[in-house]
Amino acid sequence: MIKLLSLLLAVVITSFTLGFAPRAEAANLDHGRQIFANNCASCHIGGGNVVNPSKTLKQADLEANHKDTLEAIITQVTNGNGAMPAFGSRLVGTDDIPDVAAYVLSQAGNDWP
């Protein structure tokens, strides 16, 4: 009975969380592309990484580094990590970081054409 209740609670929480999670479809990918071009491309041109070649924005590396969700990319961009600086205080538009995160995921899914 406890396992069933735990499972039911997990389903409810997951459904609630997914219902409010940012969606790539709702993002403005053109805006994300502009943000990326102006703030990210110098280190991540074409989805690469000039500072750390093992941490590219290619799908396989995003997955290997657990950065393959909107939430993970938003956190990375906002707070920075390692050699990557935080952009949370630089990208202050309401949709700047979610849009660039959606753009990165869309490009990774298309192998950065």
Beta strands, then each sheet from edge to edge (+ up, - down):
end
